[in-house]
Structure formats: structure tokens, C-alpha cells
Amino acid sequence: MEKLKMQTANMADENFRKLAALFPNAVTETMGEDGEVVRAIDADVLRQEISAQVIEGKEERYQFTWPDKRRAIVLSNASISDTLRPIKDKSIFYDSTENVYIEGDNLDALKLLQETYLGKIKVIYIDPPYNTGHDFVYNDSFITDEAEFYVSSNQIDEQGNRLVQNADGNGRFHTDWLNMMYSRLKLAKNLMTDDGVIFISIDDNEQVNLSKICDEIFGADNCLGPIIQNKMNAKNDTVDIQKNHEFILAYRKEKRVDGTRILPTLVNKKVKSRDLFEENGEFYYINDAITTRGEGGTLKARPNLGYSVYYNPDTKEKIGVADYDIDLAKTSNDENEVYSTDKELIRKGFVVIRPPKVRGRLGCWTWALEKFNSEVRNIVITGKEGNYAVKKRTFVNADSVTWRDGKPQYDSVENSNSRSILDYSTNDGTNTLTETLGTSGVFNNPKNLQMLKYLIGLVEDKECIVLDFFSGSGTTAHAVLDLNAEDAGHRKFILVQLPEQIEEDTDAYRMGYRTICDIGRERIIKVGEELSDRNIDVGFRTFTIESSNMKDVYYNPAETQQNFLDVFADNIKPDRTPEDLLFQVMLDLGVMLSSKIEETEIGGKKVFNVADGFLIACFDKDVTDETVKAIAQKKPYYAVFRDSSMANDSVATNFDQIFESYSPDTVRKVL
């Protein structure tokens, strides 16, 4: 059996492996700072392989940097051995929900999610601290030694807080904020699907800097453009120019090679009301003319589409006739030279309509002649003689007709690109939270619910996972639940929030809230109660980030001081439950935190069946052949047991033979 890592991957190692796989001849060894031989990439060989200029040392180049940027990168790559522990009494519909709420440092949370949610998050929205001089930033550790990092990964200040205030008098004012954001965004990108998108709310204080680090992490070509939120407030909060706006930076993960939009559904839905016309008891609305504009819309460019439309104003009859010389159309711009009018049709009362000119040149239609004559019922002629227009018309079902002021109209939902300026009041965010919780003053500046619904709704995937790792009062979860209720969607949310302590002399504390997480969870519960009659998932599994379930000896057995008897000691901390172990195993193996979990008993031992048999785990001691055989017969993809959990040497000896007999393809692991 193979032993589980029970810690997040070291991303620097992963990146090295990728480079080594691409350019094995660039892999070399050199002497490290401590005198030990270490792996390395030969920059000279790499330069030859990519046939491009490689900048090294202090050579000038365009870049955006700040103190400790390199350490921020190291921090984002370094592994941790922390885990997520489930909290059932803070969860709702724990056994059936697919939503996740995580209490803890979002840097650690993003690392813990890397294996399980890599490339699975379609939408990310975050509202990080704006760095106004009064905000708090994460007190990240920049210790690079791995062993020390494990110890410091839950570093707190002298008051026990993970956050420190970033006053504008701080000499590292921008540096501390950039370090906080860079490492987290770098990890967040890994979680996004290839067609995923991230929205980040920010104000003037760091908008420029945030744009630069997003350009670096996601690529400038993947900037979908800043969105301006008109806050619709009239506060005189500045000496000179009043600030009535904030920014929402939008980036996609990657762009298609062929240049097409990777998010074709990034649209603004709006209802368009059209006037209807009646003909023989049928209703229709009129579309644009079947003509084109620009260089591609000239007859010279599309000589096969230059036919004439003959129209009888009395009978409304329409006929397409190829009454022109196609060869001349390729060279001549003289209508009299190219066209020959059908005099017989003119004698019968028809008038001739030719494609309108484009920039002084003969034009063409968008429909082919065959299509025009076969679908002529869908053509309508508007205007008057000498100024006729040939347009398409669309018939609608009588049940779709809406009558307003005695006139028939048709309402349709149309898509267009999202506008770059959105009107969403900041006051509405506060009003919504007050209405939901039934009290005011519990949270400052919650985001506008309708704005979050709009942003998430821009992605039409109703099955997607939405992540918010600065979740605050839980507006993102509220938006997801509302959208699912409105369009029968099955979106899932993952929220991450540090359990910041609420000060005693506040309305929130007097209302019984002790942390920001208490407010966020209560909001989700209240929204779920309001939507209880809808067939949607309104629950969530709550997790807290804590140190590993494993003792230090598990990770560094050679460095652990122990006597002879300690060799046989349990490597699992005594206060950890089987459920704690299960979720750390799920994280290690990349199994979704929201997976269905069934708890059964086999041979008197507790057994977990995860994701319908994908993972089966047993952490009890004194496991017998009966339990091993029953698990093997279920043919799981993964089977996980506690190290040294077998009842005796005979069971341990028979273990692999049992699996080889009943389920040879099962991956067997121990912790």
C-alpha cells in the first residue's frame, strides 16, 4: 500500500517538473547556498531552446515589482500540511448539500482546494480590502524554509488575530497589500476552468496596481475590461472630486487561439419590446434590412449576391431576379452597365429594387437568390417608391402577443455585450442585508445583491461552481441561491472567510454575532428559509482550517526524537475524528468536498463510502479479513486504511492478495 502525502503540493516542484518534461536537456545540478547539490534549470540551454531573448540579472525590462514580490511567489508555491475539519453543528443539510463554507485564512484555503478543485471553478467573485488606510490585510509569513512554514502557517499576532491593520503611514503600505493579493490570485487562477472568469471589486486606491498584477497573472490579453460601478450615492466624501464609482476588474483564464470569445455567453440580457403587424390573422415583427455594410458588403466582393428584387406595390408580390452580368460585377461600378432591367415585369406593375450602394460602390444582399425566392414569405418591403428597403420579418405565435394601448407587441429577451458602466447602489446592499437578517448595523458596506446576480448571471452555465474567498456577509451565496430559484439552476458556491472577531461595543455583538462567519452563515440560513418552497439546494457544509490530523512524525520521521516504543506509536493526533481523517484524505486524493458520503458498518468497523464507491475508507483499528474482503468486493477506485490498522500479521499479509483477487485495479493507500 502507498502512503498518502497528507499535505498540499509544492508548486515550485510542479513547475520544475513541467519545464523538465519540456526541456530535459536544460535540467542540471548546481551548488546551493547551504553547500548542498540542488537541481536547477540551465538558462543558457533554455534560451537556445526557445530561440528568444532571456533577460537575467539587472538588465532593464518592463516590469511591475515591489519589495518581497519574490517571497510572495515562494509563499504561494510552498506546500502546507493543514487540513479542513468538518463542523456539522454549523452546517445546514450536511449530508445532502453541495455548497461549502470554509472558516480560515483564504491563502491556506486556496492551497487546500488546489488538488480537489483544480480547473473546476467557472466564476470567482471577490471583494478584497480596498487598502484605504483603515483596512486590514493578512499577516502572511515569508519564511521560506518548508519545515518552518508548517509551524508558521497559522501565524497570528500578539492579540491572536491573523489580520493586521494597514495604516497609510505604514512604510510598506502598498507592499503588504500587493503581497496579500498576488499570492492569492496566483492560486485562484489554478482553480479556474479554461473558460472561467474572475470579477474583483476595487476602488481608486489600488485599482491601478491590481490591474498590473492581474495582467501579470492572467495575461493582459485576458482582461475583459474594467467595469465601472456607479454607486449612485451623493456623499461629499472628498475635498476635490466626489467619487461616485468603484471598479470591477474582469479577467478570463485564457483566450482561444482562433480569436473567438472564450465566453460567448458573457452577455447582458435585456427585454426588447417590438411592434407587431398583422397579415391574414398572423402577427410578425420587422427585422433589419438584408444588406451588409463595409468592404465585405460590396458587389465586387460578393458578386453572386447582386440580384434585383422586383416588387409589386399593389399585390405585394416579391420576386428575386438575377438580371445582371456577374463577370462585369467584379470589375464595373456602373449600375447601367452591370444590370439589365426586366421590362416585362415592369410592364406588369413591378418596380425594381437594387442593393443599396456601400460607400459609393454597388452593394449586395446577405441572402442568396435561391433563399430569397424560397423564403419570400419572410420578406417585407418598407418605405416608398424610390426609397424601398428589403427587410426580413419574423412571425410569432399568437400566444406570444402582448396588447398595450390596443396595439399588439412582442417582448423578447436579447443578448448583447455587458455594458462597461453598471448602476448599482451601495445603499441597496445594506438594505438587503438588513431586510434578510431583520436588523441593521451588523456589517459595513455589504455588496449589492443585484450586482452580484448580474455578474454571476453573465455566465450562462447554470451548473457551475462559484467561489468567493473574501466572502464577508455572504452576498455571493445569496446571489447564487436567488439565481437558482429564478432559473431552476444548480450552481454551487464555495465561500471562504476568516473568522474575524467582532468587537464587543457593536450592534452585531449585541445581536449575538461573535465572528464575521456567524453573520455570513446566518444570512445564508435566512435566505434558505425564504426559498424553502423552491426545489434548490439551500444548505452548506462548514469546514474550519486547522493543523494537520497527523503528528510531526508523519512528515519528518527521521528528524523526530523518539525511543524504541515510539516507533509503534499512532501517527494521528488523539483529538481527531474519523470524519476529520476522511476529509484530509479527500483533499489529498482530489475528491470534491461536497461529495455524497455514506457511513456503514462492515465486520464491526466504521466504513465511509464516498461518491458512490469512488473512495472507500476505514480508519478503525483491528481490521479483519472480513472487512478488507467486503471493501475489495465493492471495487472502489481508492481504498484507504489507517497505517498499522490490521488486526494481526495474517490480515496484513493477506491484504494485497484479497484485493488482487477481487479488485486488482483499486488504488490502495494508508495514512
KEKOL-737192 format. One record per residue (C-alpha): x, y, z; residue in one letter. Coordinates in steps of 0.001 Angstrom, whole numbers, padded with zeros to 6 digits, always signed. Layout:
# residues N
XYZA;...
END
This chain:
# residues 671
+000000+000000+000000M;+001130+003513-000818E;+001320+006205+001856K;-000709+009412+001397L;+001140+012760+001335K;-001449+014499+003552M;-000138+017931+002527Q;-000636+020266-000400T;+001639+020066-003415A;+004761+022217-003655N;+004000+024180-006829M;+007626+025078-007435A;+008289+021352-007713D;+005350+021020-010107E;+006635+023864-012295N;+010117+022360-012339F;+008694+019017-013481R;+006796+020729-016303K;+009922+022529-017518L;+011989+019368-017187A;+009442+017453-019262A;+009515+020103-022000L;+013278+020665-021980F;+015071+017727-020320P;+018403+018923-021709N;+018057+022125-019653A;+017977+020210-016364V;+021253+020393-014461T;+022672+020488-010944E;+024479+023195-009057T;+025663+024069-005575M;+023018+025625-003323G;+023524+028326-000706E;+023937+025707+002003D;+026624+023843+000065G;+024310+021028-000982E;+023908+019939-004592V;+020465+021007-005874V;+018505+020718-009103R;+018482+023685-011483A;+017455+024886-014928I;+020296+025980-017210D;+019216+029391-018525A;+021647+029230-021462D;+020207+025929-022705V;+016664+027188-022156L;+017476+030322-024174R;+018672+028190-027078Q;+015555+026005-026937E;+013036+028853-027037I;+015051+030943-029514S;+014177+034150-027725A;+015816+036787-025592Q;+016001+035712-021951V;+016506+038592-019523I;+018631+037955-016450E;+020095+039912-013580G;+019726+043689-013509K;+019174+044153-017225E;+016436+046726-017817E;+012997+045412-018749R;+009335+046382-018428Y;+008088+045018-015134Q;+005954+045752-012101F;+007639+044890-008845T;+007697+045725-005147W;+009595+044567-002036P;+009032+040889-001170D;+007359+040085-004506K;+009666+037086-004956R;+008790+035885-001484R;+005087+036252-002275A;+005637+033885-005191I;+007506+031450-002948V;+004683+031686-000413L;+002050+030823-002999S;+004084+027823-004192N;+005027+026417-000773A;+003088+023413+000496S;+001225+023226+003803I;+000091+020285+005903S;-003059+021937+007242D;-006441+020350+006695T;-010166+021076+006683L;-012189+019756+009604R;-015971+019479+009182P;-018252+021290+011650I;-021616+019565+011463K;-023374+021776+014024D;-022570+024844+011908K;-023774+023191+008696S;-027216+023002+007085I;-028346+019818+005296F;-024824+018485+005837Y;-025470+015083+004241D;-027080+016321+001012S;-025754+019798+000224T;-023152+020560-002440E;-022294+024024-001107N;-019200+024677+001023V;-018415+027290+003683Y;-014808+027466+004944I;-013642+029333+008053E;-009990+030318+007926G;-007174+032073+006105D;-008051+032176+002410N;-004416+031602+001379L;-004445+028273+003173D;-007914+027517+001838A;-006848+028146-001755L;-003904+025783-001282K;-006098+023088+000232L;-008509+023358-002698L;-005799+023025-005365Q;-005946+019254-005777E;-009706+018861-005480T;-010940+021876-007440Y;-008109+022340-009940L;-009697+023651-013156G;-013250+023307-011816K;-014293+026847-010773I;-016214+028704-013505K;-016850+032004-011697V;-014861+033782-008992I;-016030+036981-007348Y;-014048+038680-004584I;-014361+041938-002704D;-010930+042254-001025P;-009870+045037+001369P;-009553+048242-000649Y;-006437+049456+001218N;-007942+052773+002205T;-005574+053237+005135G;-008140+051837+007561H;-008370+048299+006170D;-006788+045125+007477F;-004504+042888+005432V;-003399+039306+006020Y;-000232+038989+008077N;+001367+036465+005722D;+004547+034659+006700S;+007539+034997+004388F;+009548+032193+005952I;+010695+030057+003050T;+012084+027046+004877D;+009456+024327+004450E;+009666+022898+007958A;+009377+026375+009478E;+006491+027142+007133F;+004422+024292+008543Y;+004873+025729+012009V;+004113+029292+010933S;+001220+028606+008550S;-001255+029631+011263N;+000756+032629+012437Q;-001198+035139+014493I;-000320+038469+016027D;+000083+039191+019753E;-003676+039673+020144Q;-004419+036387+018398G;-005515+037965+015120N;-004498+036777+011649R;-005124+040272+010246L;-003146+043439+010911V;-004237+046993+010192Q;-002538+048531+007176N;-002432+052210+008083A;-001474+054652+005331D;+001528+055698+007444G;+002968+052217+007103N;+006199+052259+005082G;+005052+049027+003416R;+001537+050348+002710F;+001262+049144-000920H;+003773+046322-000465T;+001772+044489+002203D;-001442+044759+000203W;+000186+043602-003051L;+001836+040644-001342N;-001523+039625+000079M;-003299+039822-003289M;-000581+038406-005554Y;-000207+035028-003870S;-003966+034541-003584R;-004747+035472-007191L;-001951+033216-008414K;-003566+030266-006626L;-007071+031284-007684A;-006129+031124-011364K;-005237+027435-010998N;-008755+026680-009790L;-010476+028296-012776M;-011853+026351-015718T;-010284+027183-019081D;-013327+029346-019841D;-013561+030668-016284G;-013825+034327-015320V;-012917+036302-012200I;-014529+039557-011045F;-012739+041720-008455I;-014299+044782-006820S;-011841+047572-006009I;-011671+051351-005687D;-009170+054015-006747D;-006630+053282-004007N;-005276+050088-005582E;-007116+049759-008894Q;-004022+050558-010972V;-001794+048195-009012N;-004397+045440-009023L;-004749+045762-012795S;-000996+045327-013191K;-000747+042182-011100I;-003831+040747-012846C;-002191+041482-016206D;+000852+039577-014982E;-001047+036601-013553I;-003828+036209-016128F;-002221+037992-019084G;-003128+041443-020390A;-004903+039847-023374D;-007293+038161-020971N;-008535+041388-019443C;-012216+041588-020350L;-012156+045244-019428G;-012819+047176-016246P;-016465+047627-015325I;-017407+050871-013598I;-019962+050556-010813Q;-021922+053752-010394N;-022575+053591-006643K;-025437+056070-007043M;-024538+057912-003854N;-024204+061648-003391A;-021793+061827-000483K;-019335+064701-000352N;-016589+062380+000853D;-013635+064086-000821T;-012184+067580-000843V;-011969+067940-004602D;-013734+065449-006898I;-016538+063409-005416Q;-016083+059688-006014K;-019317+058069-007058N;-017837+054935-008565H;-015889+051758-007913E;-014261+049323-010312F;-014906+045670-011074I;-011913+044125-012834L;-012903+041201-015060A;-010384+038648-016376Y;-010761+035319-018115R;-008335+032476-017553K;-007298+032099-021171E;-008136+033186-024683K;-008949+030938-027629R;-006185+030516-030197V;-008615+031223-033059D;-009510+034586-031553G;-013151+033776-030805T;-014593+034707-027453R;-013951+032089-024824I;-017041+033336-023028L;-019660+033680-025774P;-022264+033888-023028T;-020684+036947-021430L;-023761+038934-022350V;-026230+041418-020994N;-029762+040068-021146K;-032478+042620-021704K;-036090+042507-022785V;-036818+044179-026090K;-040375+045136-026957S;-041251+045120-030674R;-044264+046466-032514D;-046232+043741-034308L;-048018+043856-037647F;-050894+041674-038748E;-051387+039938-042078E;-054200+037479-042707N;-054614+036881-038975G;-050894+036309-038399E;-048566+038561-036455F;-044981+039463-037309Y;-042269+041949-036424Y;-039763+043515-038809I;-036011+042949-038576N;-033169+044863-040226D;-032649+045043-043981A;-030954+042072-045647I;-027983+044186-046686T;-024411+044497-045454T;-022019+047333-044781R;-018253+047764-045105G;-015857+046471-047743E;-017297+042958-047454G;-020715+044276-048424G;-019875+045415-051951T;-020985+043633-055116L;-017346+043355-056177K;-016585+041373-053015A;-019709+039180-053256R;-020746+039150-056950P;-023183+036234-056507N;-025468+038323-054260L;-026316+041213-056589G;-029738+040088-057902Y;-032614+042575-058120S;-035849+042411-056131V;-038971+043102-058211Y;-041856+044297-056057Y;-045499+044946-056935N;-046841+047623-054551P;-050449+046640-055311D;-050277+042847-054945T;-047290+042873-052512K;-045683+040188-054692E;-041883+039926-054500K;-039541+038160-056937I;-035743+037867-056936G;-034232+038024-060435V;-030576+037653-061472A;-030766+040456-064042D;-027082+041389-064051Y;-023751+040334-065522D;-021771+038588-062739I;-018470+038948-064553D;-018959+042706-065053L;-019976+042998-061391A;-016438+042003-060446K;-014910+044991-062215T;-017529+047648-063010S;-019212+050073-060638N;-021685+051336-063263D;-025218+050127-062475E;-026445+050777-066053N;-023586+048672-067408E;-023952+045793-064951V;-027769+045483-064755Y;-030440+044799-067453S;-033935+045659-066176T;-036692+043070-066821D;-039116+045226-068848K;-041854+042558-068814E;-042074+042658-065022L;-042068+046456-065096I;-044997+046337-067544R;-046921+044157-065058K;-046633+046812-062331G;-043447+045747-060601F;-040751+048175-059504V;-037117+047181-059323V;-035166+047384-056058I;-031404+047012-056197R;-028983+046514-053277P;-028162+049924-051759P;-024711+051268-052512K;-021912+050916-049972V;-019511+053858-049791R;-020358+054821-053364G;-019918+051273-054723R;-022553+048803-055888L;-023843+046799-052945G;-025198+043285-052385C;-027691+041308-050265W;-026970+038935-047393T;-029420+036310-048715W;-028675+034160-051760A;-031154+034318-054665L;-032413+030774-054006E;-033019+031559-050319K;-034830+034779-051198F;-037298+033124-053568N;-037883+030074-051354S;-038430+032133-048204E;-040033+035180-049796V;-042907+034936-047285R;-040435+036094-044631N;-039555+039236-046615I;-041324+042562-046223V;-040805+045744-048253I;-040928+049007-046314T;-040648+052646-047403G;-041946+054237-050559K;-041049+054296-054230E;-037503+055434-054769G;-036638+054577-051157N;-037752+050998-050623Y;-035985+048739-048088A;-035954+044940-048244V;-036242+043536-044730K;-036741+040218-043029K;-039852+039642-040947R;-040374+037108-038188T;-043774+035585-037458F;-044720+034920-033839V;-047236+032640-032192N;-050496+034359-031295A;-049990+033287-027663D;-046851+035451-027542S;-048681+038659-028423V;-048971+041318-025706T;-051509+044104-026180W;-050596+047584-024952R;-052870+050561-025573D;-054764+048461-028084G;-051616+047692-030102K;-050015+044243-030490P;-046433+043907-029257Q;-043895+041129-028795Y;-041404+041011-025900D;-038184+039081-026471S;-035038+038548-024420V;-031985+039608-026385E;-028285+039292-025637N;-025619+041903-026076S;-022205+042547-024593N;-022231+043667-020992S;-022049+047410-020572R;-018915+048833-019006S;-020916+051078-016658I;-023380+049499-014235L;-025750+051356-011927D;-025912+049560-008576Y;-026430+051479-005363S;-024211+050720-002382T;-027118+051564-000084N;-029151+048726-001582D;-026559+046230-000361G;-027062+047408+003217T;-030847+047493+002856N;-030920+043920+001525T;-028807+042593+004397L;-030951+044453+006943T;-034112+043012+005413E;-032663+039490+005341T;-031348+039456+008924L;-034169+041530+010342G;-031766+044007+011918T;-029385+046767+010845S;-025828+047730+011622G;-024310+044239+011692V;-021960+044596+008704F;-020400+047585+006958N;-020781+048037+003207N;-022139+044652+002052P;-022136+044308-001732K;-025223+044985-003827N;-027101+041678-004256L;-028466+042544-007700Q;-024981+043420-008930M;-023650+040028-007822L;-026595+038288-009501K;-025859+040240-012671Y;-022156+039348-012707L;-022690+035654-011958I;-025561+035567-014459G;-023246+036777-017219L;-022019+033181-017351V;-024959+031119-018547E;-023672+027837-017124D;-026335+027021-014535K;-024336+024069-013177E;-021123+025964-012406C;-019209+026384-009147I;-018906+029958-007849V;-016039+030828-005479L;-015696+033837-003177D;-012645+033772-000897F;-013306+037186+000700F;-016932+036306+001362S;-017778+038781+004142G;-021528+038880+004771S;-022219+036140+002204G;-023714+038203-000627T;-022234+035804-003210T;-024046+032819-001682A;-027245+034876-001519H;-026891+035695-005223A;-026284+032045-006174V;-029363+030867-004270L;-031554+033602-005756D;-030397+032828-009305L;-031035+029109-008848N;-034527+029871-007570A;-035227+032125-010555E;-033944+029940-013396D;-034005+026414-011880A;-030191+026380-011942G;-027887+024107-009973H;-024988+026460-009290R;-022831+025608-006264K;-020946+028052-004047F;-017699+027853-002092I;-017207+030673+000406L;-014045+031357+002421V;-013935+033817+005285Q;-011503+034410+008120L;-013437+034236+011440P;-012614+037838+012336E;-013671+038679+015872Q;-016482+041220+016219I;-015777+043992+018696E;-017946+043970+021800E;-019130+047566+021521D;-021024+046964+018262T;-024620+046244+017227D;-023511+042949+015688A;-022031+041744+019004Y;-025141+042778+020892R;-027195+040762+018382M;-025222+037644+019313G;-022716+037528+016443Y;-019168+036777+017525R;-017361+036496+014168T;-017903+037632+010589I;-018544+033960+009745C;-021528+033952+012096D;-023079+036768+010063I;-022388+035095+006723G;-023821+031741+007778R;-026899+033340+009354E;-027586+035212+006126R;-027424+032015+004061I;-029740+030261+006529I;-032286+033111+006369K;-032205+033148+002558V;-032665+029373+002556G;-035734+029701+004764E;-037228+032250+002361E;-036631+029870-000561L;-037669+026701+001265S;-040582+026133-001146D;-038201+026031-004129R;-036534+022860-005297N;-032968+024123-004793I;-030012+023306-002546D;-030024+025885+000266V;-027619+024054+002583G;-023858+024181+003120F;-021089+022111+004694R;-018974+024143+007081T;-015264+023458+007476F;-012564+025066+009570T;-008882+025204+008636I;-006713+023580+011281E;-003333+021958+011584S;-002864+018509+010106S;-004538+015472+011642N;-001103+013845+011572M;+001636+014147+014171K;+005016+015605+013182D;+006483+012111+012969V;+004259+011501+009920Y;+006071+014184+007870Y;+009593+014082+009301N;+010069+010657+010877P;+013860+010805+010572A;+014030+014112+012447E;+011635+013182+015240T;+013226+012296+018552Q;+011684+009042+019718Q;+012535+005990+021791N;+012104+002398+020695F;+008435+002198+021741L;+007552+005445+019943D;+008222+003729+016626V;+004982+001843+017104F;+003004+004847+018337A;-000038+006132+016457D;+000840+008895+013976N;-002636+010507+014217I;-003404+013232+016753K;-005618+011935+019575P;-008320+014621+019263D;-009136+013885+015598R;-012237+012002+014475T;-012650+009555+011576P;-014569+012313+009730E;-011548+014619+010156D;-009304+011982+008625L;-011767+011341+005794L;-011781+014941+004592F;-007998+015260+004689Q;-007848+012099+002589V;-010441+013577+000190M;-008336+016718-000185L;-005217+014650-000811D;-006923+012481-003443L;-008818+015304-005140G;-012318+014216-004132V;-014904+017024-004023M;-015712+018306-000527L;-019403+018208-001410S;-019333+014523-002421S;-022026+012230-001099K;-020813+010324+001986I;-022451+007148+003275E;-021398+005700+006631E;-021842+001947+007076T;-020520-000844+009295E;-018655-003843+007910I;-017338-006535+010200G;-017995-004257+013158G;-015855-001446+011649K;-016972+002021+010544K;-016589+002407+006770V;-017072+005549+004670F;-018371+005214+001102N;-017662+008447-000783V;-019085+009452-004184A;-020905+006158-004749D;-017902+003926-004245G;-015192+006106-005773F;-013451+006176-002392L;-013982+003733+000464I;-012124+004411+003704A;-011841+002663+007056C;-009853+004256+009885F;-010702+001821+012680D;-008086-000378+014275K;-008043-004195+014368D;-009432-004541+010835V;-010068-008185+009903T;-010075-010140+006639D;-013873-009856+006622E;-013777-006050+006398T;-010958-005997+003821V;-012764-008550+001617K;-016109-006710+001794A;-014433-003421+000770I;-012498-005090-002063A;-015698-006660-003390Q;-017204-003168-003817K;-014368-002431-006304K;-013658+001205-005283P;-011241+003361-007250Y;-009470+004242-003972Y;-009327+002205-000754A;-007750+003928+002247V;-006884+002467+005629F;-005097+003627+008728R;-001450+002616+008875D;-000891-000489+011059S;-004676-000915+011371S;-004767-004606+010537M;-005834-006898+013376A;-002752-009121+013073N;+000120-010070+010792D;-002063-012578+008971S;-004547-009888+007858V;-001674-007625+006774A;-000168-010497+004775T;-003476-011350+003099N;-004414-007709+002376F;-002890-007355-001088D;-003885-010895-002054Q;-007524-010136-001216I;-007526-007017-003379F;-005700-008780-006202E;-008429-011410-006174S;-011479-009142-006015Y;-010402-005689-007215S;-006842-005596-008622P;-007305-002097-010121D;-008189-000450-006804T;-005566+002070-005674V;-004717+001183-002070R;-003342+003821+000294K;-002656+004234+004003V;-002227+007167+006354L;
END
